[in-house]
Amino acid sequence: MNDLLIGLLSAAVATNAPTALSNFVKQRTGAAVEVVQSNDPVEQAYRKLMTDDDAAQADVDGWISERQKSGRKETDVEQAAFRAQIKRRFEPVIQGYERFIEAHPRHANARLAYGSFLNDIGEEESGEAQWEKARELDPANPAAWNNLANFNGHRGDVKKAFGYYERAIELGPSEPVYFQNFATTVFLFRKDAREHYNITEQEVFAKAMGLYRKAAALDPGNFSTAAELAQTYYGIILPKGNDPAAKRQAELKQADEALAAWRAASKLARNEAEREGINLHFARWQINSDRLAEARKSLDAVTNDMWLPSKATLVKKLESREAAARKINDLPAISAPVKP
């Protein structure tokens, strides 16, 4: 286990709820590792590996959650002790995978699962080596292609990742996480996507949005997909024109579409904190489209401490817009010139 684990865990302890950490892992790996129900001793041993892996990660998530709830600032010594505790909890899982793979080196699913575990704990390059071996052993398994695409998108060749995602989708067209991961990579690495597909930046946003919509259609109850789809509207740049009325109409249409996307995401929110966070997005689009009274209501609904800094920024922007609107309304009417 290396220092990347320390960074991952420190970030999780500082900013993430356990569910957020789990979502991060799913987004990064998305490994649909098959567990076959069988009386075969090899498959039974493999199922035990999966159970031990899940239990270890659940324990660590629980520890992180408890430390967050305490809200107490820890000393360097306490943080080091916590990292050592996590390492001890993960060590038997690592040993279990190593022994199993030594005995069954051609078990592709075990290599997929071990690669995901290593990736989750910060050993990304070791995880990638296991995924490469899994792909070599079972080139028709879409999870291997997806996971290698994630690795290349994060640490390697982004343009290579695009092709790997396409192959994963070709092999597993009903798996929403492949579309979601592909969409996220296109959205984040727009320059690479422009060059790879020879398209404009706005066409890149359209491509990402199309992939998100496909993921949402395959998994309509997924909050993160709906939220990421709504997020893409921030990147869309409307075409320039000389007609102010037409430009304003296009801006309002875009705001309406973005607000509709965020309302759809709000219906899928898993807790009050997520719903309040979406109120901030409502407020941004409402301010930008001069729906100031609606924006005020959206911001008033945000009370969670984690969102207060963002709320304060938006309140200042709203107050500035409100002051400007009052100034315009207070201007005296301009009378028509009197003809001599």
C-alpha positions as CSV (number, residue, x, y, z in Angstrom):
1,M,0.0,0.0,0.0
2,N,1.5,3.4,-1.0
3,D,1.0,7.1,-0.3
4,L,-1.9,7.3,-2.7
5,L,-4.0,5.5,-0.2
6,I,-3.1,8.1,2.4
7,G,-4.3,10.8,0.0
8,L,-7.5,9.0,-0.9
9,L,-8.4,8.3,2.7
10,S,-7.5,11.8,3.9
11,A,-9.8,13.3,1.2
12,A,-12.5,10.9,2.2
13,V,-12.2,11.7,5.9
14,A,-12.1,15.5,5.2
15,T,-14.9,15.9,2.7
16,N,-16.8,12.7,1.8
17,A,-19.6,10.7,3.3
18,P,-19.1,6.9,3.0
19,T,-21.7,6.9,0.2
20,A,-19.7,9.5,-1.7
21,L,-16.5,7.4,-1.3
22,S,-18.4,4.4,-2.7
23,N,-19.7,6.4,-5.6
24,F,-16.2,7.6,-6.4
25,V,-15.1,4.0,-6.5
26,K,-18.0,2.9,-8.7
27,Q,-17.3,5.8,-11.1
28,R,-13.7,4.9,-11.3
29,T,-13.9,1.1,-11.7
30,G,-17.4,0.2,-12.6
31,A,-16.4,-3.5,-12.6
32,A,-19.3,-5.8,-13.3
33,V,-17.4,-8.8,-11.8
34,E,-19.3,-12.0,-12.3
35,V,-19.9,-14.3,-9.3
36,V,-21.2,-17.7,-10.4
37,Q,-23.3,-19.7,-8.0
38,S,-21.6,-23.1,-8.2
39,N,-20.6,-26.0,-6.1
40,D,-17.2,-26.0,-7.8
41,P,-14.6,-25.5,-5.0
42,V,-12.7,-22.9,-7.1
43,E,-15.8,-20.8,-7.5
44,Q,-16.7,-21.2,-3.8
45,A,-13.2,-19.9,-2.9
46,Y,-13.7,-17.0,-5.4
47,R,-17.1,-16.1,-3.8
48,K,-15.4,-16.0,-0.4
49,L,-12.8,-13.6,-1.8
50,M,-15.6,-11.3,-2.9
51,T,-17.3,-11.6,0.5
52,D,-14.0,-10.8,2.3
53,D,-13.3,-7.8,0.0
54,D,-16.8,-6.3,0.5
55,A,-16.6,-6.8,4.3
56,A,-13.2,-5.1,4.5
57,Q,-14.2,-2.1,2.5
58,A,-17.5,-1.8,4.4
59,D,-15.5,-1.8,7.7
60,V,-13.3,1.0,6.4
61,D,-16.2,3.0,5.2
62,G,-17.8,2.6,8.6
63,W,-14.7,3.8,10.4
64,I,-14.4,6.8,8.1
65,S,-18.1,7.6,8.8
66,E,-17.6,7.4,12.6
67,R,-14.6,9.7,12.5
68,Q,-16.5,12.2,10.4
69,K,-19.4,12.2,12.8
70,S,-17.1,13.0,15.8
71,G,-16.0,16.2,14.1
72,R,-12.8,16.2,16.2
73,K,-9.5,17.5,14.8
74,E,-7.0,14.7,15.0
75,T,-3.3,14.8,15.6
76,D,-0.7,13.5,13.1
77,V,-0.1,10.5,15.4
78,E,-3.8,9.7,15.4
79,Q,-4.1,9.9,11.7
80,A,-1.0,7.7,11.2
81,A,-2.6,5.1,13.6
82,F,-5.8,5.2,11.6
83,R,-3.9,4.6,8.4
84,A,-2.1,1.6,10.0
85,Q,-5.5,0.3,11.2
86,I,-6.8,0.4,7.6
87,K,-3.7,-1.3,6.3
88,R,-4.1,-4.1,8.8
89,R,-7.7,-4.6,7.8
90,F,-6.9,-4.8,4.0
91,E,-3.8,-7.0,4.4
92,P,-5.7,-10.3,4.7
93,V,-7.8,-9.5,1.6
94,I,-4.6,-8.8,-0.4
95,Q,-3.1,-12.1,0.8
96,G,-6.3,-13.9,-0.1
97,Y,-6.2,-12.6,-3.7
98,E,-2.5,-13.3,-4.1
99,R,-2.9,-16.9,-2.9
100,F,-6.0,-17.5,-5.1
101,I,-4.4,-16.1,-8.3
102,E,-1.2,-18.1,-7.7
103,A,-3.3,-21.2,-7.6
104,H,-5.6,-20.2,-10.4
105,P,-3.7,-17.8,-12.7
106,R,-6.2,-18.0,-15.5
107,H,-9.2,-17.0,-13.5
108,A,-10.1,-13.7,-15.3
109,N,-12.9,-12.6,-12.9
110,A,-10.6,-12.9,-9.9
111,R,-8.0,-10.7,-11.6
112,L,-10.8,-8.2,-12.5
113,A,-11.9,-8.1,-8.9
114,Y,-8.4,-7.9,-7.5
115,G,-7.6,-5.1,-9.9
116,S,-10.6,-3.2,-8.7
117,F,-9.6,-3.7,-5.0
118,L,-6.1,-2.5,-5.7
119,N,-7.4,0.5,-7.6
120,D,-9.8,1.3,-4.7
121,I,-7.0,1.4,-2.1
122,G,-4.7,3.5,-4.3
123,E,-2.5,0.9,-5.9
124,E,-3.7,2.0,-9.4
125,E,-0.8,0.7,-11.5
126,S,-0.9,-2.8,-9.8
127,G,-4.7,-2.8,-10.5
128,E,-4.2,-1.9,-14.1
129,A,-1.7,-4.8,-14.5
130,Q,-4.4,-7.2,-13.2
131,W,-7.0,-5.8,-15.5
132,E,-4.6,-6.1,-18.5
133,K,-4.2,-9.8,-17.6
134,A,-8.0,-10.2,-17.3
135,R,-8.4,-8.7,-20.7
136,E,-5.8,-11.1,-22.1
137,L,-7.5,-14.1,-20.6
138,D,-11.1,-13.0,-21.5
139,P,-11.1,-10.3,-24.3
140,A,-14.9,-10.5,-24.6
141,N,-15.4,-9.3,-21.0
142,P,-16.6,-5.7,-21.2
143,A,-15.6,-4.9,-17.6
144,A,-11.9,-5.3,-18.4
145,W,-12.2,-2.8,-21.2
146,N,-14.2,-0.4,-19.1
147,N,-11.8,-0.5,-16.2
148,L,-8.7,-0.1,-18.4
149,A,-10.5,2.9,-20.1
150,N,-11.0,4.4,-16.6
151,F,-7.3,3.9,-15.9
152,N,-6.1,5.5,-19.1
153,G,-8.5,8.4,-18.7
154,H,-7.1,9.0,-15.2
155,R,-3.5,8.2,-15.5
156,G,-2.6,7.3,-19.1
157,D,-3.7,8.0,-22.7
158,V,-7.1,9.7,-22.8
159,K,-7.6,9.1,-26.5
160,K,-6.8,5.4,-25.9
161,A,-9.5,5.4,-23.2
162,F,-12.1,6.6,-25.8
163,G,-11.6,3.5,-27.9
164,Y,-11.6,1.2,-24.8
165,Y,-15.0,2.6,-23.7
166,E,-16.4,2.1,-27.2
167,R,-15.2,-1.6,-27.0
168,A,-16.8,-2.0,-23.6
169,I,-20.1,-0.6,-24.8
170,E,-19.9,-2.8,-27.9
171,L,-19.5,-5.9,-25.7
172,G,-21.9,-4.7,-22.9
173,P,-24.5,-2.4,-24.5
174,S,-26.9,-2.7,-21.6
175,E,-24.5,-1.7,-18.8
176,P,-25.2,2.0,-17.9
177,V,-22.0,2.6,-16.0
178,Y,-20.0,2.2,-19.2
179,F,-21.9,5.0,-20.9
180,Q,-21.7,7.1,-17.7
181,N,-17.9,6.7,-17.4
182,F,-17.4,7.4,-21.2
183,A,-19.6,10.5,-20.9
184,T,-17.6,11.8,-17.9
185,T,-14.3,11.3,-19.7
186,V,-15.5,13.1,-22.8
187,F,-16.9,15.9,-20.7
188,L,-13.7,16.3,-18.7
189,F,-11.2,15.9,-21.5
190,R,-12.9,18.1,-24.1
191,K,-9.7,19.0,-26.0
192,D,-8.7,15.3,-26.4
193,A,-12.3,14.5,-27.5
194,R,-12.2,17.3,-30.1
195,E,-9.0,16.1,-31.6
196,H,-9.8,12.4,-31.4
197,Y,-13.3,12.7,-33.0
198,N,-12.5,15.8,-35.2
199,I,-15.5,17.7,-33.8
200,T,-16.1,21.1,-32.3
201,E,-16.3,21.8,-28.6
202,Q,-20.0,22.2,-28.7
203,E,-20.3,18.8,-30.5
204,V,-18.2,17.4,-27.7
205,F,-20.8,18.6,-25.2
206,A,-23.5,17.1,-27.3
207,K,-21.7,13.8,-27.4
208,A,-21.3,13.7,-23.6
209,M,-24.9,14.6,-23.2
210,G,-26.0,11.8,-25.5
211,L,-23.9,9.3,-23.6
212,Y,-25.4,10.5,-20.3
213,R,-28.9,10.2,-21.7
214,K,-28.2,6.7,-22.8
215,A,-26.9,5.8,-19.3
216,A,-30.0,7.4,-17.8
217,A,-32.3,5.5,-20.1
218,L,-30.7,2.2,-19.0
219,D,-30.8,3.2,-15.3
220,P,-33.5,5.8,-14.9
221,G,-33.3,5.8,-11.1
222,N,-29.6,6.7,-10.9
223,F,-29.1,10.1,-9.2
224,S,-25.4,10.6,-10.2
225,T,-26.2,10.1,-13.9
226,A,-29.1,12.5,-13.8
227,A,-26.9,15.1,-12.0
228,E,-24.0,14.7,-14.3
229,L,-26.3,15.1,-17.3
230,A,-27.7,18.3,-15.8
231,Q,-24.1,19.5,-15.2
232,T,-23.3,19.4,-18.9
233,Y,-25.6,22.4,-19.6
234,Y,-23.0,24.7,-17.9
235,G,-20.6,24.0,-20.8
236,I,-23.0,24.8,-23.7
237,I,-22.2,28.1,-25.4
238,L,-25.0,29.6,-27.4
239,P,-24.1,30.8,-30.9
240,K,-23.5,34.5,-31.2
241,G,-26.0,36.7,-33.1
242,N,-26.9,40.3,-33.7
243,D,-30.5,40.0,-32.7
244,P,-30.8,40.8,-28.9
245,A,-34.3,39.4,-28.7
246,A,-33.4,36.1,-30.4
247,K,-30.3,35.8,-28.1
248,R,-32.4,36.4,-25.0
249,Q,-34.9,33.8,-26.2
250,A,-32.2,31.2,-26.7
251,E,-30.8,32.0,-23.2
252,L,-34.1,31.4,-21.6
253,K,-34.7,28.2,-23.5
254,Q,-31.3,26.9,-22.3
255,A,-32.1,27.9,-18.7
256,D,-35.5,26.1,-19.0
257,E,-33.8,22.9,-20.2
258,A,-31.1,23.0,-17.6
259,L,-33.7,23.6,-14.8
260,A,-35.8,20.7,-16.1
261,A,-32.7,18.5,-16.0
262,W,-31.9,19.5,-12.4
263,R,-35.6,19.0,-11.4
264,A,-35.3,15.4,-12.8
265,A,-32.2,14.9,-10.7
266,S,-33.8,16.3,-7.6
267,K,-36.5,13.7,-7.8
268,L,-33.8,11.0,-7.6
269,A,-31.8,12.6,-4.8
270,R,-31.0,10.1,-2.0
271,N,-31.0,12.5,0.9
272,E,-31.7,16.1,2.0
273,A,-28.1,17.2,1.5
274,E,-28.3,16.3,-2.2
275,R,-31.6,18.0,-2.6
276,E,-30.2,21.2,-1.1
277,G,-27.2,21.0,-3.3
278,I,-29.5,21.0,-6.3
279,N,-31.2,24.1,-5.0
280,L,-27.9,25.9,-5.6
281,H,-28.0,24.8,-9.2
282,F,-31.6,26.0,-9.5
283,A,-30.5,29.4,-8.1
284,R,-27.6,29.7,-10.6
285,W,-29.8,29.2,-13.6
286,Q,-32.6,31.4,-12.1
287,I,-30.1,34.2,-11.5
288,N,-28.6,33.9,-14.9
289,S,-32.1,34.1,-16.5
290,D,-33.2,37.0,-14.2
291,R,-35.8,34.9,-12.3
292,L,-34.7,36.6,-9.2
293,A,-37.6,35.9,-6.9
294,E,-37.4,32.2,-7.8
295,A,-33.7,32.3,-7.1
296,R,-34.3,33.8,-3.7
297,K,-36.7,31.0,-2.8
298,S,-34.2,28.4,-4.0
299,L,-31.4,29.9,-1.8
300,D,-33.6,30.2,1.2
301,A,-34.1,26.4,1.1
302,V,-30.4,25.8,1.5
303,T,-29.5,25.4,5.2
304,N,-26.9,22.5,5.3
305,D,-23.5,23.7,6.5
306,M,-21.7,22.0,3.7
307,W,-23.4,24.2,1.1
308,L,-23.2,27.5,3.0
309,P,-20.0,28.8,1.3
310,S,-21.5,28.3,-2.2
311,K,-24.8,29.8,-1.0
312,A,-23.0,32.9,0.2
313,T,-21.4,33.4,-3.2
314,L,-24.7,33.1,-5.0
315,V,-26.5,35.4,-2.5
316,K,-24.0,38.1,-3.3
317,K,-24.6,37.6,-7.0
318,L,-28.3,37.7,-6.5
319,E,-28.2,40.8,-4.4
320,S,-26.1,42.5,-7.1
321,R,-28.7,41.6,-9.8
322,E,-31.5,42.7,-7.5
323,A,-29.8,46.1,-6.9
324,A,-29.3,46.5,-10.7
325,A,-33.0,45.7,-11.3
326,R,-34.2,48.2,-8.7
327,K,-32.0,50.9,-10.2
328,I,-33.5,50.3,-13.6
329,N,-37.0,50.3,-12.2
330,D,-36.3,53.6,-10.4
331,L,-35.3,55.5,-13.5
332,P,-37.8,58.2,-14.5
333,A,-39.8,57.6,-17.6
334,I,-38.4,59.3,-20.7
335,S,-41.1,61.5,-22.2
336,A,-41.5,61.8,-26.0
337,P,-40.1,65.0,-27.4
338,V,-42.7,67.7,-27.8
339,K,-43.1,68.9,-31.3
340,P,-42.9,72.6,-31.8
